[in-house]
Every structure is written in structure tokens, then in C-alpha cells.
Amino acid sequence: MHVSEQRLTESLNVGNEAEIHFKNIIVSNGFKWKKSNTYENKNLHFDCRIKDEKGVIYKVEVKAQKKINSTDEFTSPNDIWLELTGIEGYKGWIYGEADLLSFDIANNEFILVKREDIVKFIEKKILENGYKTGKKHYEIYNWPGRKDKLVLSKLEDIKNEMIYRIVK
């Protein structure tokens, strides 16, 4: 199955809007922000660097809210798609070089989680679920004819299982 040009454009626009909202929130909270270059974004899987009040620099992958099904009218703020394998068959963004993953969870609100914590969490959940394939939570999903592999996670599980920070 080939992703339509229209859907790809819509997805890129939504992602770019999330990155802009994230930048505005981070800067208003006193962080410094710097956009990653194309290589870092596409190959190393991080969208920006942020520098906190102590001078610590973090590489961050920013994710917009997604629909559970492409035909859904609205996004699902309670669910997060995690990419194990990208559309070209290479490692997905959860295995990239970002220190933090930032998920858009509400208007002008993002949750920041350590990428390594997400990897441990999702690998444990997939194992507990017996490596099932499908589109339910913690099942491995891929579009027919594509190389990407995704897992749907519950935001509430992420909040309950790991340390996180909300920025707004």
C-alpha cells in the first residue's frame, strides 16, 4: 500500500505544527531551543535540541497527536503510536538518538519522557502480550505492503510506569 501524497503532506503539516507549538512552550518556560538539521531529523530521529536552566542539552523527538485509524475524524489524546521500524525498514524513532520524546497530549501541553524508558516499557509490554500482531494496545501493527511497525500505547500507562514532565 502506498501512502497518498495528500496524507503524507497532511502528516508533515501536523508534525510541523506540533514542533512549532513545542518550541513556543519550551522557550516560554525559559529553555533554549535549536532545530536539528535534516540529517539529524531523518537519520538520527530528533527534531531539536533544548537547553534547560542548568545548561543541560537534550535531543528531543517531537510527536503530534495521532488518530488511531486514518479514517477517524479526531486524534486520540489518550493513545500514542510508537514507531519500532520506519517506513523504509530502518530502525524507528524510538530507537533513535533522542534523549527525550515529547508527545502532544493537549492544546499547548506536551509530556516529556526519556526515550530509553519508553524503549524498555514498550519492549516489556510487547513481550508480555506474546508479540501479537494487530491494532490493539501493545500489539505490533503494520500497514499491509509496508515495512513500518508500530505499537499503540496508552498515555495513562506511560504516566503510571515512568518519570515524566509536563510542559505547558
Steps between C-alpha positions, in 0.01 A plus 500: 500500500634838404442805721315762300676829437212680672527289818876540508468879465233513773719292732803723441292813562361363827851402610640842412219672692574285807869593478411871485266468802769309688762764420271780620422319826864407567625854435224649719617267779852643484667229292722567201390327177687407180357316199684187385639480148348271235745216564434506875126512444474221241784266605565561868132562584501823695330826406676747726734561790385671815717646773356515850558757773804302625661501154429132429430434130248236391421369153121479461270319258163682488184306418159642414175341610392226261179329402469133591358429153575718199125528436426632851371857512703599806836423655519296819669691785493188720697280260849524354636319194863392546712420194715186531596487132477788252327494161830424324571202727761671718484544876202703615525825691474334842844351424644831379746728676251727677543529874136596547175433319241777510137411436226755432234400755274806501478849355827663597607212725774242444626209705877441501625146563848348480524308173687212667213463752248476214713232329518285816130553568376414151730200456372363834137558398549331161665199670221476760249506214674210325616701196144505366434687181198722458379848574413472869718643776843336516455300181742545211324667208606571146318613191469223242782526247710737715811446709411714801404345833304697757367436849206683656557596863272651761611841625377408849732195506796720411410741780462213748817313403766768462625840603376779277468876483207698366583832332232754421 
